[in-house]
Amino acid sequence: MGQRQFHFRPYNVGRWFVWGGFALLLLVLPKLFVSSLAVTILSQIGIAVVACLSYNMLLGQGGMLSFGHAVYTGLGAFVAIHALNAISGGSLPIPVSLLPLVGGVAGMFFAVLLGWVTTRKSGTPFAMITLGLAELVFAMSLMVPEFFGGEAGVAGNRVVGKPVWGISFGPQIQVYYLLAFYTFVCTALMFAFTHTPLGRMLNAVRDNAERVAFIGYNPQRVRYTAFIIAGFFAGVSGGMYALNFEIATAEVVGAGRSGAYLLFTFLGGATFFFGPIIGAVLMVLATVLLSEFTKAWLLYLGLVFLFMVMYAPGGIASLLMMNLRVAAFGKLRALWTAYLALGGTALVVLAGAGAIVEMIYHLQLDAALGPTVKYLGATLNIEHFDTWFGAVFVMAVGIALFELSRRQFKHEWAEVQTDIERTLRRREEAL
């Protein structure tokens, strides 16, 4: 008799390393950034990560362009804040730490309710239906004050009962670690979803729905099931929001919030799982920090989105992966001077363009405060012609130098890609 042979699948050490590093990062970040503002920003980043990843289940994995994802995060937040008030009143005997799950169940419920109509169509009709539902829910938020609280919203208090093991969720650091736990678990579960048969079928529906229907699967049912799962995680994000801010207003179901999910998920890179995580970090930094530095932050954000659509439609994640491929073949060293030239000339363009934008904003909005505006440590006088001429000259010179650098980079990048292809062909021939 022949000996029985056993085959063991080797551990994916790289994946364990990445997830372990992610968990360690969540643990040590409050130790590195100890200010109350930093901990608050980190908490908001965790909320945004779950929201953007849930949105990417629709956009990146399912090809469903939704303009109303804030409906499910927002309604999850409202149900969670009402649940928090019920816990405070003693009518709901659950711990405050389970509040994000309450929001998740609410998000899933509304996804079941609204998703059947929404997912019956795909492409542009799907996007228009989600936009219509988003406007409907936002209008209801002002028409039904009994649930939405009117313009003031609904507030609550997360410090309920006696502390357990010293945890009362009063200090922000305690809330952060709870939100970090939910962020890690939800991220892991959504990553696991991408490797399930349903996740693979969702990718197939995105690529070719007719072929999926031809082999016996119902594309609408696949989209609907994925929509419900995305609604659950969106609701979890809404529950995390309610727990962190202790308030829910009509703004959380507004079109601006849905647009932010779309914008930053795209900027991060919808075709890669970690792309929305990058987008979530950028979203919080832009809305919390950049808005404090300049009133024109939305204009800058729109310009960044425009240039990303034109030159890097795969988002920041695609740029990282392309350069990782170059680095894997040892070719990144040949491009570092070109990258320095691109970065330096881009900064010159931004310096000139930013000066013009800041002066125009000051002229239109803050002219009563005087003719001077502070910009990058310098004082600009909007009444002097040489100030405007200098800003235009710097921008023009930067654009010319950037274009020269871009053409040189394009040439060097093509040579590097050609060398990589030659290396791959030699390896194939050797085999």
Secondary structure, 3 states (H helix, E strand, C coil): CCCCCCCCCCCCHHHHHHHHHHHHHHHHHHHHCCCHHHHHHHHHHHHHHHHHHHHHHHHCCCCCCCCCCHHHHHHHHHHHHHHHHHHHHCCCCCCHHHHHHHHHHHHHHHHHHHHHHHCCCCCHHHHHHHHHHHHHHHHHHHHCHHHHCCCCCEECCCCCCCCECCECCCCHHHHHHHHHHHHHHHHHHHHHHCCCHHHHHHHHHHHCHHHHHHCCCCHHHHHHHHHHHHHHHHHHHHHHHHHHHCEECHHHHCHHHHHHHHHHHHHHCCCCCCHHHHHHHHHHHHHHHHHHHCCCHHHHHHHHHHHHHHHCCCHHHHHHHHHHHHHHCCCHHHHHHHHHHHHHHHHHHHHHHHHHHHHHHHHHHCHHHCCEEEECCEEEECCCHHHHHHHHHHHHHHHHHHHHHHHHHHHHHHHHHHHHHHHHHHHHHHC
